Amino acid sequence: MSDRYAYFIGCTTPFRVSNYDLSTRRVMEKLGIELVDMNDAGCCGLYYEVINELTYLSMAARILSMAEDEKLDLMVICNGCNGSLFRANRKLKENPELKDEVNQVLADIDREFKGTIEVKHYVKVLWEDVGMERIREEVSNPLDVKVAVHYGCHLLRPSEEMRFDNPQEPVSLDELVEATGASSIDYLEKSLCCGGYVLAANQDIAYKMTGRKLRNVKNAKADVMITACPFCNVMYDTNQKSIERELREEFRIPVLHYPQLLGLSMGYSPREVGLEQNRVRVDPGIFG
């Protein structure tokens, strides 16, 4: 297990859910993992992927080359960034001609992609590198709550590329939740998308997708919902009140970032994991 990772925060987290970054840093510190910040890392290139492949790959390769300079694997906390950087890293490693083309672009800024590191979502870091036993050692405040887990799309899919967990019946995030003492409950359409990628094209459809998932979570009588992606969290937490107004339906489901839940089980206070920043009010009393 590595105890150091280059840390890519992405775009959405610092501007919309800074408590995600805060709580991630807290739990990694408790586990003895050093996160090396990547100053001026920029965008992962995700939204350019369907517009211009060379632009996308060059943006991603620039970030990957920064982690290579540190000789560290790259840890990401956004599902979209995870998919974008993971695919770019793999594609460039497997295609020497494309790698050379990208490096011609990077040469203008004195950078070079070598293909020497791996891209890992923090869920993968915790589940595979750290492991359940090590995490449980740091749990001092076991949580007695029922949790509905939302994996999101780009942590697991496309499965033939990501090759992580079982995309049909995943267990990684469920097991990480239960390591806190909480119960990860099953619910209808657990693998359904949050609707975030539809939002720019059709808000009505996106809100209906999000509302459908929230309805299923409410029907399962979960105490809280857990996300592992900033944009999924924005859809379920930040946009929940707007969705309630749009659908004329009330959910009132607290939505936490997984590191917030883990941090609370490790003994951090609600403020130390930024719980007051969550849009849907969370009663700290349910966590003991």
Protein Blocks (a to p, Z undefined) as FASTA:
>chain_A
ZZbdcddebjmlmmmmmmlmmmmmmmmmmnopacdddehkbpnhlmmmmmommlmmmmmm
mmmmmmmmnopacddfbfklmmmmmmmmmmmmmmmklmmmmmmmmmmnopacehlaccdd
fklmmmmmnommlmmmmmmbdcdddddddebjmlmbcfklnopajfklgcklmmmmmmno
pacdddehklpcehlmmmmmommlmmmmmmmmmmmmmmnopabdcdfbfklmmmmmmmmm
mmmmmnopafkpacddfklmmmmmnopafklnopmmpmbdcdfklnZZ
